């Protein structure tokens, strides 16, 4: 038994390297508003739950150099998968910035409680609403299943993932994130184009009208009404796209 303890400790350390990295970047759990102690406790608990499934796929011992190589590879896999999912989640902040710019509210910035830094207030609202809906729609269960099945998609190999495959996955996730952001903000882009076009025609027909003083409050008023009307559809599109992306990591 005493000879099995180092092997078990090594296998658990390698499990925690991937699972812990993924848990720290997981949507809803990996936000800055969640305390580091709570995230660490969740990562340890999840690693303990998944350990019986991952133990058979991990090297239980061997030379220190080989274990360190596997450890680096597991951390790299966790960072790769976690960051590409973060790129999809970041579509809400990008869409919020687009909406704020179209409504003339890009100057209204607040501290982002999820990732930190100054961001558009509308983007922060959409991000917090999206994180809440992730738990309400049970997408966090899908994320945990993706962590489990990542050992089937990317088994421990003793090295970092191939650079070409990692770059292809990152590019695909980035493109999908920007596409999703543009899709979510599409009603406001169309509204801004039509509204500004109408104001341009109005200014040509009535040159004495102060278009600027009419445009700003009207844009904000109509834009906020449109936001309240379309917010449910926008969040539905986000949840559907995020769920489809997470299912790519789930087998079966």
N, C-alpha and C positions, 0 to 999 in steps of 0.2 A: 504493500500500500504506500509505503514511504517513497517508492520509486515512481508511483503514479502522480503524486502531488505536483512535482515540477512540470510534468507533461500537461496536467489539467490547468495549472496556472498559466502556462505558455499558450495553450489553446484559448483560454478565456481572455487573455490579454489581446490575442489576435482578433477574437470576436469583437471585443470592445473597441478595437481600433477602427473597424469599419462601422459597426452599429452606432458607436458613440459619435463618430463624425457625422453620420447621416442624421442622427437624432438632433444634433446641434444645429443642423440646417433644415430640418423638417418643417414644413409649413404649419404654423400654429404653435409649435413647440420651440422652434429656434428663433423666436422674436426677442428683441432686446427687452421688451416689457416683462418677459418671463425671467425670473432671477436665475443666475448661473447655477446656484445650488439646486434649484428645482430641475433644470435641464440635465444636470449631472446625475441626479437621482433617477430621473426617467431613463437616461441612457444606460445606467447600470442595471436597472430593473429589466429593461428590454433586452439587454445583452444576456442577462441571466435566464430569461424566458427562452430566447433563441439559441442558447448555448447547446442544448441537447441536439438540435438540428444541424448546427454548424460544426460540431466537434469532429464528426467523421470526415469532413472536407478540409480540415486544417491539419498541418503538421504538428504532431504532438511533442516533438523534440528535435534533436539534431544539433548541428553546429550553430554557434551563436551568429555567425555571418548569414547563414541561410534563414534563420528566424528573423533577423533584422531586415533582410530583403523582403520577406513576406509581410512584415509589419509595415514597411514603407509602401508596399503595393496595396495593402488593405486601406491605409489612410488615403492614398491617392484615389482608389476606387470610391471611397466614401465622399471625398471632396468633389469628384467628378459628377456623381449622381446627384448629390445635394445641391451643387451650384446650378446644374441645368434645370432642376425643379425650381430653384429660386428665380431663374430667368423668366419662367412662366408666371410665377407669382408677382414679379416686378412689372408685369404688363398692366396691373391695376394702377400703379403709381405713374407709369408713362401715360396711360389713358387719362388719369386725373389731371396731369400737366397739360395735355392737349385740350381737355374740356375747359380748364381754367383759362388757358390762353384764348380760346374762342369766345369765352364769355367776358373777357376783360378782367379776370380775377387772378391773373398770374402773380400779381404783387402780394396777394393775400397768402402768406406762407406761415406755417407753424412747424414746430419740432415733430418729426416723424417718430411716434412712440415705438414703431416696429423695428426700424433700421437705423434711426438716429439721423441727424442733419436736418436742415431746413428744406421742406418740401411744400408743394401746393396744398392748401387746406382741403380742397376737393379730393386730391389724390390720397391724403391721409384718411379721409372719410371712407373712400372706396376700399382702401387697403384693410382698414379695421373691419369694415363690413364683410369683406371677402374672407378674412381669417375667421370671423364668427360663423359665417356660412359653411366654411370647411368642416367645422365641428358639427354644425347642425345637419349637414348632408352626409356625415360619417365618412368623409374623404380621408380623414386621418387613419381610419382602418385600412383603406386602400394603400396609403403610404406605408403603413407598417407591413402589409403584405408584400409591397414592393421591396422593402428592406430584406424581408425573409427570402424572396425569390431572386434577389440580386446575386446570391451565392450560386444559383443555377445559371444565370446569364453571364456572370463574370466570376468564375471560380478562382480561388486563391492560386496564383501561379508563381509567386516568388519574385514578382517585378511589377513595375508600373504598367498601366494599360497602354496598348500601342498608341503612339502619338497621332497617327492618322485617324484611327477610330475615335479617339477622344476629341480631336478637333472637329470631326464630322458631326459628332453628337452635340458639341457645344454650338456649332454654327446652326444646326437644325433647331436647337432650343432657342437660340437668340432670334432667329428668323420667325419662329412661331410666336415668341413673346411680342415682337413688334407687330406682327400681323394681328394678333389678338388685341393688342392695344388700339390699333387703327380700327379694327372691327367694332370694339366697344364704343369708341369715340366717334364713329361714323355719323350718327344722327346730329351731333353738334358741329361737325365739319360741314355737313350739308346745310344746317341751319345758318351757320356763319356766312357761308357763300351766298345763300339766297337773301339773307337779311342785309348784308352789305351791298349786294347788287340792287336791292330795292331802295336802300338809302341813297345810292349813287344816282338812280333814276329820279328819286324825289328831289335831290339837290339840284339836278339839272332843270327840273320843272319849276322849282321854287327856289331860286338862288338866294332870296332874302331869308330863308329858313335856316336857323342855326342847327345844322344836322348833328354836330358833335354833342351838343347838350341834350338832344333828343335820343341819340343812338345809345349812349352809355347806360342810362337807366333802363331803357327799353330792352337792350341786349341782356342785361342782368336779370330783369324780371321774367322775360320770356324764356331765357335759358334755364333759370332755376325751376320754372314750371315744367319745362321739358325734362330736366334732370329728375325731378320727383316722379314724373310719368314713366320714364324709361329706365329707372334705376333697377327695377325688378328684372326686366329683360336683360339688361347689361350684366347683372350678377349671374343670371341663368346661363348666359353665354360663357362667362368666365368659368363657372363650376363645371360645365359640360366639357370645355376644352381642357381644363386641368385634370378632370377625371380620365379623359381619353389619354392624356399624356402619361398619367400614373399607371394606367393599365398596360402600357408598353413594357413595364418592368415586372408585371405579374404574369406568371405562367399559369395557363389554364383558365 
